[in-house]
Amino acid sequence: DGGITQSPKYLFRKEGQNVTLSCEQNLNHDAMYWYRQDPGQGLRLIYYSQIVNDFQKGDIAEGYSVSREKKESFPLTVTSAQKNPTAFYLCASRRGPVAGEDTQYFGPGTRLTVL
Amino acid sequence: EDQVTQSPEALRLQEGESSSLNCSYTVSGLRGLFWYRQDPGKGPEFLFTLYSAGEEKEKERLKATLTKKESFLHITAPKPEDSATYLCAVPDSNSGYALNFGKGTSLLVTP
C-alpha cells in the first residue's frame, strides 16, 4: 500500500528540548516538503527537498532543521530555538516537475504540543 | 507575491442545499490550481488539479472550475459526510513547487 507515513501522531515537548518528527514515503517521489498548520492560518512551508542530500529553507525555517539522506525519508527536527512550536505538522511528497505529475500527497500529520 | 484567498471562511448548508466555494489567486505563470479536502486532525486529501481556464473536473457531488483569476468548487446536493475544510493552493516555482495555500473554507452540512 503506497503512501506517506508520519510518526508519532502526537508528540509532547518540554521547554528546551529538541524533538524529531518522522516522515517516510514509498511512492518513489523525488520531492518532499514540511508544512506547519496553525488554527485560522493556511499551511506554511518550513523546508523542502527536491533530491537526496539537498534541501532548502521555506518561509518559516527558523528553529527547525531537516536531513535528506535517503529518498524515502525526510525527518524534521524542532529545536529549542523554535519559540512557538505547538502546531500540526504535515509532510508531503511529489513525484517531480513532470507535466501532469505535480500533485502533492500528504501524510496524516503530527500534532506537537509544548508542555 | 503569489496569493490565494478563499471565501467564505465558513459555510453552513442544509443537506441537499447546493452552493459554491471560491478561491481567487494572483500568480504569474499558473502551473495548476489544486483543491484538497481536510478532515479535523488529518492530512489534506487531494481532490482536483486544474491547469487552464475553462477546465472543469467532477467527483461525486463536487465540481471544480477554473477561470483566469479564480476557481470555484461547486457542491451539489451535499450530504453531512461532505463536512470538512476545503483548501485550494497554487504551486510556487521559486520554492520547488511547494504549495501556497489559502486559509480554507470550513463547510458544515446538517441533516
gemmi code that builds the backbone of each chain (N, CA, C; Angstrom):
import gemmi

chains = {
    "A": [
        ("ASP", (0.852, -1.188, 0.000), (0.000, 0.000, 0.000), (0.883, 1.231, 0.000)),
        ("GLY", (0.879, 1.990, -1.109), (1.759, 3.141, -1.198), (1.214, 4.325, -0.456)),
        ("GLY", (2.132, 5.139, 0.097), (1.677, 6.336, 0.782), (2.768, 6.987, 1.587)),
        ("ILE", (2.336, 7.931, 2.419), (3.238, 8.686, 3.272), (2.851, 8.421, 4.717)),
        ("THR", (3.830, 8.090, 5.522), (3.575, 7.865, 6.940), (4.319, 8.895, 7.762)),
        ("GLN", (3.690, 9.331, 8.838), (4.297, 10.250, 9.773), (4.166, 9.668, 11.170)),
        ("SER", (5.212, 9.848, 11.936), (5.149, 9.388, 13.322), (5.962, 10.323, 14.198)),
        ("PRO", (5.576, 10.450, 15.470), (4.354, 9.896, 16.040), (3.140, 10.730, 15.621)),
        ("LYS", (1.960, 10.288, 15.994), (0.757, 11.060, 15.693), (0.637, 12.246, 16.654)),
        ("TYR", (1.015, 12.009, 17.911), (1.021, 13.054, 18.925), (2.403, 13.090, 19.568)),
        ("LEU", (2.895, 14.303, 19.859), (4.217, 14.462, 20.448), (4.174, 15.620, 21.430)),
        ("PHE", (4.779, 15.393, 22.579), (4.814, 16.432, 23.594), (6.266, 16.801, 23.849)),
        ("ARG", (6.519, 18.083, 23.903), (7.881, 18.572, 24.076), (7.971, 19.449, 25.311)),
        ("LYS", (9.022, 19.249, 26.062), (9.280, 20.122, 27.196), (10.103, 21.304, 26.735)),
        ("GLU", (10.072, 22.354, 27.493), (10.866, 23.541, 27.181), (12.344, 23.169, 27.048)),
        ("GLY", (13.005, 23.670, 26.021), (14.437, 23.445, 25.849), (14.807, 22.116, 25.230)),
        ("GLN", (13.822, 21.355, 24.808), (14.073, 20.019, 24.281), (13.983, 20.027, 22.760)),
        ("ASN", (14.863, 19.272, 22.102), (14.735, 19.042, 20.660), (13.904, 17.784, 20.433)),
        ("VAL", (13.060, 17.813, 19.427), (12.291, 16.616, 19.074), (12.337, 16.423, 17.557)),
        ("THR", (12.239, 15.156, 17.138), (12.303, 14.845, 15.705), (11.015, 14.168, 15.268)),
        ("LEU", (10.445, 14.698, 14.169), (9.257, 14.145, 13.565), (9.670, 13.335, 12.341)),
        ("SER", (9.094, 12.145, 12.234), (9.461, 11.251, 11.146), (8.499, 11.395, 9.974)),
        ("CYS", (9.034, 11.308, 8.747), (8.224, 11.270, 7.532), (8.859, 10.269, 6.570)),
        ("GLU", (8.108, 9.277, 6.158), (8.576, 8.249, 5.232), (7.564, 8.100, 4.097)),
        ("GLN", (8.075, 7.937, 2.862), (7.177, 7.697, 1.730), (7.710, 6.542, 0.887)),
        ("ASN", (6.779, 5.740, 0.365), (7.155, 4.630, -0.512), (6.551, 4.813, -1.898)),
        ("LEU", (6.399, 6.069, -2.290), (5.828, 6.419, -3.589), (6.905, 6.640, -4.644)),
        ("ASN", (8.165, 6.528, -4.239), (9.293, 6.786, -5.133), (9.296, 8.237, -5.636)),
        ("HIS", (8.824, 9.142, -4.784), (8.792, 10.560, -5.139), (10.141, 11.216, -4.863)),
        ("ASP", (10.505, 12.166, -5.745), (11.772, 12.874, -5.557), (11.666, 14.011, -4.552)),
        ("ALA", (10.564, 14.755, -4.601), (10.427, 15.962, -3.787), (9.632, 15.685, -2.515)),
        ("MET", (10.095, 16.297, -1.426), (9.384, 16.181, -0.155), (9.342, 17.535, 0.528)),
        ("TYR", (8.301, 17.738, 1.343), (8.027, 19.042, 1.934), (7.564, 18.883, 3.381)),
        ("TRP", (7.853, 19.904, 4.175), (7.286, 20.022, 5.513), (6.512, 21.336, 5.598)),
        ("TYR", (5.270, 21.216, 6.111), (4.422, 22.374, 6.345), (4.004, 22.393, 7.807)),
        ("ARG", (3.684, 23.587, 8.246), (3.135, 23.781, 9.577), (1.729, 24.369, 9.426)),
        ("GLN", (0.787, 23.871, 10.235), (-0.587, 24.370, 10.172), (-1.014, 24.830, 11.564)),
        ("ASP", (-1.439, 26.083, 11.649), (-1.956, 26.665, 12.875), (-3.418, 27.034, 12.665)),
        ("PRO", (-4.214, 27.022, 13.731), (-5.650, 27.351, 13.595), (-5.841, 28.707, 12.930)),
        ("GLY", (-6.731, 28.758, 11.957), (-7.047, 30.019, 11.295), (-6.017, 30.478, 10.285)),
        ("GLN", (-4.982, 29.683, 10.075), (-3.960, 30.068, 9.101), (-3.827, 28.978, 8.044)),
        ("GLY", (-3.356, 29.375, 6.897), (-3.066, 28.388, 5.868), (-1.808, 27.606, 6.218)),
        ("LEU", (-1.563, 26.559, 5.474), (-0.337, 25.801, 5.665), (0.858, 26.666, 5.267)),
        ("ARG", (1.918, 26.613, 6.063), (3.118, 27.395, 5.774), (4.308, 26.458, 5.605)),
        ("LEU", (5.165, 26.784, 4.639), (6.270, 25.920, 4.257), (7.453, 26.107, 5.197)),
        ("ILE", (7.956, 24.991, 5.732), (9.117, 25.040, 6.622), (10.397, 24.729, 5.838)),
        ("TYR", (10.456, 23.563, 5.206), (11.599, 23.132, 4.409), (11.098, 22.294, 3.241)),
        ("TYR", (11.921, 22.233, 2.199), (11.627, 21.327, 1.116), (12.914, 20.734, 0.560)),
        ("SER", (12.742, 19.589, -0.093), (13.881, 18.890, -0.681), (13.447, 18.336, -2.025)),
        ("GLN", (14.226, 18.621, -3.060), (13.865, 18.147, -4.392), (14.632, 16.895, -4.786)),
        ("ILE", (15.796, 16.678, -4.150), (16.557, 15.463, -4.389), (17.289, 15.073, -3.109)),
        ("VAL", (17.786, 13.856, -3.093), (18.518, 13.366, -1.927), (19.745, 14.240, -1.683)),
        ("ASN", (20.039, 14.449, -0.411), (21.202, 15.226, 0.038), (21.131, 16.703, -0.312)),
        ("ASP", (19.937, 17.185, -0.615), (19.751, 18.608, -0.889), (18.435, 19.060, -0.301)),
        ("PHE", (18.421, 20.200, 0.381), (17.177, 20.747, 0.910), (17.315, 22.263, 1.018)),
        ("GLN", (16.150, 22.922, 1.047), (16.120, 24.382, 1.052), (15.163, 24.879, 2.121)),
        ("LYS", (15.448, 26.066, 2.652), (14.562, 26.676, 3.637), (13.300, 27.190, 2.970)),
        ("GLY", (12.200, 27.053, 3.691), (10.949, 27.657, 3.279), (10.731, 28.977, 3.986)),
        ("ASP", (9.484, 29.371, 4.120), (9.153, 30.685, 4.665), (9.390, 30.810, 6.165)),
        ("ILE", (9.323, 29.679, 6.899), (9.395, 29.757, 8.369), (10.397, 28.731, 8.901)),
        ("ALA", (11.604, 28.691, 8.366), (12.586, 27.658, 8.710), (13.277, 27.878, 10.062)),
        ("GLU", (13.220, 29.079, 10.613), (13.949, 29.361, 11.847), (13.495, 28.456, 12.990)),
        ("GLY", (14.470, 27.794, 13.636), (14.151, 26.908, 14.741), (13.888, 25.470, 14.322)),
        ("TYR", (14.023, 25.191, 13.028), (13.824, 23.849, 12.500), (15.066, 23.396, 11.731)),
        ("SER", (15.250, 22.068, 11.638), (16.291, 21.525, 10.782), (15.788, 20.231, 10.161)),
        ("VAL", (16.374, 19.870, 9.019), (15.969, 18.652, 8.307), (17.208, 17.939, 7.779)),
        ("SER", (16.985, 16.716, 7.313), (18.012, 15.980, 6.577), (17.317, 15.179, 5.491)),
        ("ARG", (18.078, 14.847, 4.436), (17.520, 14.016, 3.351), (18.627, 13.072, 2.885)),
        ("GLU", (18.874, 12.067, 3.709), (19.925, 11.100, 3.412), (19.416, 9.960, 2.532)),
        ("LYS", (18.124, 9.731, 2.565), (17.503, 8.702, 1.723), (16.311, 9.294, 0.985)),
        ("LYS", (16.026, 8.746, -0.172), (14.909, 9.258, -0.969), (13.597, 9.114, -0.215)),
        ("GLU", (13.465, 8.058, 0.577), (12.195, 7.749, 1.224), (11.941, 8.571, 2.488)),
        ("SER", (12.957, 9.209, 3.043), (12.854, 9.761, 4.387), (13.228, 11.237, 4.449)),
        ("PHE", (12.457, 12.014, 5.218), (12.709, 13.459, 5.336), (12.329, 13.891, 6.751)),
        ("PRO", (13.159, 13.565, 7.742), (12.813, 13.906, 9.126), (12.978, 15.389, 9.427)),
        ("LEU", (12.122, 15.876, 10.302), (12.136, 17.283, 10.735), (12.455, 17.343, 12.217)),
        ("THR", (13.477, 18.127, 12.567), (13.798, 18.351, 13.980), (13.328, 19.736, 14.395)),
        ("VAL", (12.571, 19.774, 15.464), (12.120, 21.036, 16.047), (13.063, 21.337, 17.203)),
        ("THR", (13.858, 22.368, 17.076), (14.870, 22.656, 18.078), (14.322, 23.578, 19.163)),
        ("SER", (15.112, 23.743, 20.199), (14.711, 24.612, 21.309), (14.673, 26.074, 20.875)),
        ("ALA", (15.264, 26.372, 19.738), (15.246, 27.746, 19.225), (13.889, 28.132, 18.644)),
        ("GLN", (13.029, 27.157, 18.394), (11.685, 27.446, 17.885), (10.817, 27.819, 19.080)),
        ("LYS", (10.430, 29.092, 19.138), (9.788, 29.627, 20.341), (8.323, 29.250, 20.493)),
        ("ASN", (7.678, 28.939, 19.403), (6.256, 28.617, 19.479), (5.968, 27.389, 18.626)),
        ("PRO", (6.421, 26.213, 19.044), (6.336, 25.041, 18.178), (5.002, 24.310, 18.196)),
        ("THR", (4.114, 24.664, 19.100), (2.834, 23.957, 19.166), (2.063, 24.172, 17.875)),
        ("ALA", (1.807, 23.086, 17.140), (1.151, 23.173, 15.828), (0.929, 21.771, 15.297)),
        ("PHE", (0.270, 21.713, 14.150), (0.062, 20.465, 13.413), (1.055, 20.465, 12.257)),
        ("TYR", (1.886, 19.415, 12.185), (2.938, 19.361, 11.178), (2.589, 18.333, 10.108)),
        ("LEU", (2.705, 18.764, 8.861), (2.329, 17.930, 7.729), (3.506, 17.742, 6.791)),
        ("CYS", (3.724, 16.511, 6.402), (4.739, 16.158, 5.423), (4.048, 15.819, 4.112)),
        ("ALA", (4.657, 16.180, 3.009), (4.077, 15.903, 1.701), (5.172, 15.471, 0.736)),
        ("SER", (4.774, 14.797, -0.315), (5.742, 14.429, -1.346), (5.121, 14.615, -2.720)),
        ("ARG", (6.010, 14.697, -3.719), (5.589, 14.966, -5.094), (6.573, 14.281, -6.013)),
        ("ARG", (6.060, 13.710, -7.123), (6.939, 12.930, -7.982), (8.045, 13.779, -8.577)),
        ("GLY", (7.705, 14.944, -9.103), (8.743, 15.763, -9.703), (8.160, 16.674, -10.752)),
        ("PRO", (8.971, 17.493, -11.372), (8.483, 18.520, -12.303), (8.129, 17.966, -13.671)),
        ("VAL", (7.242, 16.995, -13.681), (6.800, 16.421, -14.950), (5.351, 16.796, -15.138)),
        ("ALA", (5.000, 17.263, -16.327), (3.636, 17.699, -16.584), (2.660, 16.597, -16.239)),
        ("GLY", (1.610, 16.964, -15.489), (0.586, 16.011, -15.099), (0.942, 15.211, -13.874)),
        ("GLU", (2.120, 15.421, -13.323), (2.523, 14.668, -12.134), (2.957, 15.613, -11.038)),
        ("ASP", (2.306, 16.794, -10.968), (2.694, 17.793, -9.990), (1.963, 17.668, -8.673)),
        ("THR", (1.076, 16.707, -8.524), (0.253, 16.622, -7.326), (1.095, 16.301, -6.105)),
        ("GLN", (0.857, 17.039, -5.036), (1.453, 16.722, -3.744), (0.487, 15.878, -2.941)),
        ("TYR", (1.038, 14.842, -2.320), (0.250, 13.987, -1.450), (0.751, 14.161, -0.023)),
        ("PHE", (-0.189, 14.176, 0.907), (0.131, 14.485, 2.287), (0.056, 13.266, 3.190)),
        ("GLY", (0.883, 13.311, 4.236), (0.787, 12.330, 5.293), (-0.318, 12.691, 6.266)),
        ("PRO", (-0.515, 11.866, 7.305), (-1.606, 12.088, 8.255), (-1.333, 13.162, 9.290)),
        ("GLY", (-0.065, 13.622, 9.388), (0.249, 14.709, 10.306), (0.714, 14.260, 11.685)),
        ("THR", (1.465, 15.161, 12.318), (1.898, 15.001, 13.706), (1.490, 16.249, 14.467)),
        ("ARG", (0.799, 16.049, 15.579), (0.418, 17.197, 16.415), (1.435, 17.324, 17.545)),
        ("LEU", (2.141, 18.439, 17.559), (3.172, 18.714, 18.560), (2.631, 19.718, 19.569)),
        ("THR", (2.797, 19.385, 20.832), (2.362, 20.271, 21.913), (3.523, 20.515, 22.869)),
        ("VAL", (3.731, 21.764, 23.211), (4.760, 22.121, 24.183), (4.149, 22.155, 25.568)),
        ("LEU", (4.782, 21.438, 26.485), (4.265, 21.375, 27.860), (4.772, 22.548, 28.677)),
    ],
    "B": [
        ("GLU", (4.007, 38.969, -5.312), (3.942, 37.763, -4.476), (2.646, 36.994, -4.754)),
        ("ASP", (2.796, 35.693, -4.909), (1.627, 34.850, -5.151), (0.704, 34.885, -3.940)),
        ("GLN", (-0.599, 34.993, -4.230), (-1.567, 34.987, -3.135), (-2.775, 34.143, -3.497)),
        ("VAL", (-3.321, 33.513, -2.473), (-4.515, 32.694, -2.630), (-5.502, 33.092, -1.535)),
        ("THR", (-6.718, 33.440, -1.931), (-7.738, 33.876, -0.978), (-8.990, 33.049, -1.164)),
        ("GLN", (-9.471, 32.480, -0.071), (-10.669, 31.662, -0.144), (-11.831, 32.338, 0.584)),
        ("SER", (-13.026, 32.154, 0.020), (-14.227, 32.678, 0.667), (-15.404, 31.754, 0.385)),
        ("PRO", (-16.361, 31.701, 1.317), (-16.311, 32.299, 2.650), (-15.376, 31.515, 3.565)),
        ("GLU", (-15.106, 32.062, 4.755), (-14.290, 31.323, 5.722), (-15.042, 30.106, 6.244)),
        ("ALA", (-16.344, 30.253, 6.412), (-17.169, 29.165, 6.921), (-18.503, 29.182, 6.200)),
        ("LEU", (-19.069, 27.999, 6.018), (-20.329, 27.877, 5.294), (-21.131, 26.751, 5.932)),
        ("ARG", (-22.387, 27.064, 6.233), (-23.262, 26.052, 6.813), (-24.403, 25.810, 5.830)),
        ("LEU", (-24.620, 24.561, 5.459), (-25.655, 24.197, 4.492), (-26.559, 23.127, 5.071)),
        ("GLN", (-27.808, 23.166, 4.625), (-28.704, 22.052, 4.914), (-28.389, 20.940, 3.918)),
        ("GLU", (-28.589, 19.726, 4.314), (-28.416, 18.606, 3.399), (-29.263, 18.836, 2.151)),
        ("GLY", (-28.620, 18.700, 0.970), (-29.325, 18.911, -0.286), (-29.268, 20.332, -0.822)),
        ("GLU", (-28.751, 21.275, -0.025), (-28.692, 22.689, -0.425), (-27.376, 22.956, -1.149)),
        ("SER", (-27.401, 23.139, -2.433), (-26.190, 23.318, -3.241), (-25.584, 24.705, -3.033)),
        ("SER", (-24.269, 24.806, -3.200), (-23.578, 26.077, -3.043), (-22.205, 25.991, -3.703)),
        ("SER", (-21.471, 27.113, -3.633), (-20.134, 27.168, -4.227), (-19.146, 27.810, -3.279)),
        ("LEU", (-17.913, 27.314, -3.335), (-16.801, 27.886, -2.595), (-15.891, 28.580, -3.603)),
        ("ASN", (-15.310, 29.701, -3.180), (-14.492, 30.490, -4.093), (-13.019, 30.476, -3.698)),
        ("CYS", (-12.157, 30.462, -4.699), (-10.719, 30.577, -4.489), (-10.188, 31.551, -5.538)),
        ("SER", (-9.748, 32.719, -5.098), (-9.164, 33.674, -6.041), (-7.652, 33.657, -5.868)),
        ("TYR", (-6.950, 33.860, -6.960), (-5.494, 33.756, -6.902), (-4.830, 34.830, -7.746)),
        ("THR", (-3.653, 35.220, -7.332), (-2.802, 36.084, -8.138), (-1.455, 35.390, -8.221)),
        ("VAL", (-1.089, 34.992, -9.401), (0.163, 34.262, -9.588), (0.628, 34.490, -11.013)),
        ("SER", (1.933, 34.605, -11.180), (2.478, 34.742, -12.529), (2.814, 33.359, -13.058)),
        ("GLY", (2.202, 32.984, -14.149), (2.503, 31.683, -14.734), (1.911, 30.533, -13.939)),
        ("LEU", (0.603, 30.393, -14.004), (-0.070, 29.346, -13.234), (0.382, 27.971, -13.701)),
        ("ARG", (0.795, 27.144, -12.725), (1.151, 25.756, -13.010), (0.194, 24.823, -12.291)),
        ("GLY", (-1.059, 25.180, -12.380), (-2.063, 24.319, -11.778), (-2.666, 24.938, -10.537)),
        ("LEU", (-3.925, 24.651, -10.307), (-4.606, 25.043, -9.081), (-5.147, 23.762, -8.465)),
        ("PHE", (-4.875, 23.585, -7.181), (-5.165, 22.326, -6.512), (-6.255, 22.522, -5.467)),
        ("TRP", (-7.169, 21.562, -5.390), (-8.171, 21.516, -4.329), (-7.929, 20.281, -3.467)),
        ("TYR", (-8.013, 20.507, -2.148), (-7.882, 19.431, -1.180), (-9.050, 19.496, -0.207)),
        ("ARG", (-9.340, 18.351, 0.374), (-10.298, 18.262, 1.469), (-9.525, 17.868, 2.725)),
        ("GLN", (-9.809, 18.525, 3.852), (-9.138, 18.171, 5.092), (-10.160, 17.952, 6.194)),
        ("ASP", (-10.130, 16.767, 6.772), (-10.958, 16.463, 7.936), (-10.179, 16.815, 9.196)),
        ("PRO", (-10.865, 17.107, 10.300), (-10.180, 17.514, 11.532), (-9.139, 16.499, 11.980)),
        ("GLY", (-7.937, 16.999, 12.263), (-6.880, 16.140, 12.776), (-6.242, 15.233, 11.741)),
        ("LYS", (-6.516, 15.470, 10.464), (-5.963, 14.617, 9.407), (-5.245, 15.451, 8.362)),
        ("GLY", (-4.456, 14.768, 7.532), (-3.781, 15.459, 6.454), (-4.720, 15.755, 5.300)),
        ("PRO", (-4.408, 16.776, 4.492), (-5.244, 17.085, 3.329), (-5.306, 15.922, 2.350)),
        ("GLU", (-6.496, 15.734, 1.791), (-6.731, 14.682, 0.794), (-6.936, 15.336, -0.559)),
        ("PHE", (-6.161, 14.920, -1.536), (-6.227, 15.519, -2.864), (-7.581, 15.283, -3.524)),
        ("LEU", (-8.115, 16.356, -4.128), (-9.374, 16.246, -4.867), (-9.157, 16.450, -6.368)),
        ("PHE", (-8.688, 17.657, -6.745), (-8.585, 18.010, -8.157), (-7.345, 18.862, -8.428)),
        ("THR", (-6.883, 18.788, -9.690), (-5.953, 19.774, -10.228), (-6.556, 20.346, -11.500)),
        ("LEU", (-6.518, 21.669, -11.620), (-6.985, 22.347, -12.831), (-5.809, 23.125, -13.401)),
        ("TYR", (-5.636, 23.072, -14.718), (-4.450, 23.681, -15.316), (-4.749, 24.884, -16.202)),
        ("SER", (-5.950, 24.943, -16.784), (-6.189, 26.044, -17.713), (-7.614, 26.559, -17.570)),
        ("ALA", (-7.784, 27.862, -17.882), (-9.099, 28.494, -17.788), (-10.108, 27.730, -18.638)),
        ("GLY", (-11.279, 27.512, -18.068), (-12.326, 26.777, -18.756), (-12.366, 25.298, -18.404)),
        ("GLU", (-11.329, 24.839, -17.748), (-11.269, 23.421, -17.392), (-12.226, 23.128, -16.237)),
        ("GLU", (-12.850, 21.961, -16.275), (-13.753, 21.519, -15.223), (-13.428, 20.073, -14.866)),
        ("LYS", (-13.583, 19.736, -13.577), (-13.414, 18.345, -13.149), (-14.483, 18.026, -12.118)),
        ("GLU", (-14.937, 16.777, -12.140), (-16.015, 16.370, -11.236), (-15.649, 15.104, -10.475)),
        ("LYS", (-16.186, 15.041, -9.268), (-16.034, 13.838, -8.459), (-17.228, 13.776, -7.525)),
        ("GLU", (-18.085, 12.834, -7.772), (-19.315, 12.653, -6.986), (-20.092, 13.970, -6.965)),
        ("ARG", (-20.282, 14.583, -5.806), (-21.092, 15.798, -5.701), (-20.271, 17.073, -5.878)),
        ("LEU", (-19.004, 16.938, -6.168), (-18.113, 18.092, -6.293), (-17.743, 18.346, -7.753)),
        ("LYS", (-17.736, 19.628, -8.119), (-17.237, 20.021, -9.421), (-16.385, 21.259, -9.265)),
        ("ALA", (-15.172, 21.202, -9.803), (-14.252, 22.327, -9.731), (-14.123, 22.963, -11.108)),
        ("THR", (-14.120, 24.305, -11.121), (-13.966, 25.048, -12.360), (-12.877, 26.090, -12.181)),
        ("LEU", (-12.320, 26.562, -13.313), (-11.203, 27.499, -13.262), (-11.381, 28.601, -14.296)),
        ("THR", (-11.162, 29.851, -13.839), (-11.057, 30.985, -14.761), (-9.655, 31.554, -14.622)),
        ("LYS", (-9.399, 32.678, -15.276), (-8.050, 33.245, -15.224), (-7.709, 33.844, -13.868)),
        ("LYS", (-8.731, 34.089, -13.034), (-8.453, 34.724, -11.750), (-8.985, 33.968, -10.549)),
        ("GLU", (-9.848, 32.984, -10.785), (-10.429, 32.294, -9.647), (-10.890, 30.881, -10.008)),
        ("SER", (-11.133, 30.122, -8.951), (-11.664, 28.783, -9.123), (-12.859, 28.636, -8.183)),
        ("PHE", (-13.811, 27.830, -8.624), (-14.977, 27.540, -7.795), (-15.056, 26.044, -7.547)),
        ("LEU", (-15.467, 25.726, -6.341), (-15.780, 24.334, -6.011), (-17.279, 24.285, -5.747)),
        ("HIS", (-17.996, 23.690, -6.687), (-19.447, 23.608, -6.589), (-19.813, 22.308, -5.879)),
        ("ILE", (-20.703, 22.430, -4.915), (-21.150, 21.245, -4.179), (-22.652, 21.089, -4.430)),
        ("THR", (-23.002, 19.999, -5.081), (-24.391, 19.760, -5.473), (-25.033, 18.759, -4.518)),
        ("ALA", (-26.173, 19.162, -3.953), (-26.928, 18.289, -3.039), (-26.020, 17.667, -1.996)),
        ("PRO", (-25.351, 18.494, -1.185), (-24.373, 17.949, -0.237), (-25.016, 17.067, 0.824)),
        ("LYS", (-24.169, 16.174, 1.358), (-24.553, 15.291, 2.454), (-23.701, 15.620, 3.673)),
        ("PRO", (-24.135, 15.219, 4.855), (-23.338, 15.510, 6.059), (-21.897, 15.038, 5.962)),
        ("GLU", (-21.644, 13.957, 5.248), (-20.265, 13.458, 5.119), (-19.389, 14.361, 4.258)),
        ("ASP", (-19.959, 15.362, 3.619), (-19.174, 16.344, 2.871), (-18.615, 17.425, 3.790)),
        ("SER", (-19.015, 17.419, 5.044), (-18.500, 18.399, 6.012), (-17.000, 18.223, 6.182)),
        ("ALA", (-16.266, 19.306, 5.988), (-14.798, 19.278, 6.057), (-14.312, 20.693, 5.777)),
        ("THR", (-13.002, 20.876, 5.851), (-12.390, 22.120, 5.374), (-11.847, 21.868, 3.978)),
        ("TYR", (-12.166, 22.768, 3.066), (-11.714, 22.655, 1.687), (-10.635, 23.704, 1.438)),
        ("LEU", (-9.496, 23.227, 0.961), (-8.323, 24.066, 0.749), (-8.006, 24.171, -0.729)),
        ("CYS", (-7.631, 25.363, -1.169), (-7.091, 25.474, -2.519), (-5.665, 25.997, -2.434)),
        ("ALA", (-4.873, 25.694, -3.444), (-3.454, 26.036, -3.416), (-2.907, 26.137, -4.829)),
        ("VAL", (-1.845, 26.943, -4.967), (-1.128, 27.049, -6.232), (0.343, 26.789, -5.962)),
        ("PRO", (1.067, 26.160, -6.893), (2.479, 25.862, -6.671), (3.354, 27.083, -6.897)),
        ("ASP", (4.433, 27.143, -6.122), (5.394, 28.235, -6.191), (6.672, 27.709, -6.840)),
        ("SER", (6.950, 28.147, -8.047), (8.122, 27.628, -8.755), (9.420, 28.070, -8.099)),
        ("ASN", (9.377, 29.084, -7.229), (10.572, 29.544, -6.517), (10.874, 28.718, -5.276)),
        ("SER", (9.985, 27.828, -4.916), (10.161, 27.001, -3.717), (9.951, 25.532, -4.057)),
        ("GLY", (10.544, 25.107, -5.163), (10.443, 23.698, -5.519), (9.016, 23.226, -5.726)),
        ("TYR", (8.165, 24.126, -6.170), (6.753, 23.819, -6.402), (6.026, 23.442, -5.117)),
        ("ALA", (6.517, 23.974, -3.990), (5.725, 23.889, -2.763), (4.414, 24.630, -3.002)),
        ("LEU", (3.406, 24.296, -2.225), (2.088, 24.877, -2.455), (1.845, 26.088, -1.558)),
        ("ASN", (1.317, 27.167, -2.174), (0.798, 28.312, -1.426), (-0.683, 28.075, -1.199)),
        ("PHE", (-1.069, 27.945, 0.044), (-2.448, 27.605, 0.385), (-3.252, 28.832, 0.789)),
        ("GLY", (-4.538, 28.792, 0.485), (-5.474, 29.703, 1.114), (-5.770, 29.198, 2.520)),
        ("LYS", (-6.549, 29.995, 3.282), (-6.833, 29.618, 4.658), (-7.956, 28.588, 4.770)),
        ("GLY", (-8.631, 28.321, 3.660), (-9.636, 27.280, 3.665), (-11.050, 27.776, 3.913)),
        ("THR", (-12.005, 26.957, 3.495), (-13.424, 27.167, 3.804), (-13.893, 25.980, 4.617)),
        ("SER", (-14.400, 26.263, 5.804), (-14.924, 25.206, 6.677), (-16.395, 24.998, 6.363)),
        ("LEU", (-16.721, 23.832, 5.841), (-18.079, 23.516, 5.416), (-18.749, 22.580, 6.422)),
        ("LEU", (-19.936, 22.948, 6.850), (-20.742, 22.092, 7.721), (-22.070, 21.836, 7.032)),
        ("VAL", (-22.387, 20.573, 6.822), (-23.656, 20.182, 6.215), (-24.498, 19.494, 7.283)),
        ("THR", (-25.658, 20.055, 7.555), (-26.511, 19.499, 8.607), (-27.656, 18.693, 8.011)),
        ("PRO", (-28.085, 17.651, 8.715), (-29.177, 16.798, 8.191), (-30.484, 17.563, 8.105)),
    ],
}
model = gemmi.Model(1)
for chain_id, residues in chains.items():
    chain = gemmi.Chain(chain_id)
    for i, (resn, *xyz) in enumerate(residues, 1):
        res = gemmi.Residue()
        res.name, res.seqid = resn, gemmi.SeqId(i, " ")
        for name, pos in zip(("N", "CA", "C"), xyz):
            atom = gemmi.Atom()
            atom.name, atom.element = name, gemmi.Element(name[0])
            atom.pos, atom.b_iso = gemmi.Position(*pos), 0.0
            res.add_atom(atom)
        chain.add_residue(res)
    model.add_chain(chain)
structure = gemmi.Structure()
structure.add_model(model)
structure.setup_entities()
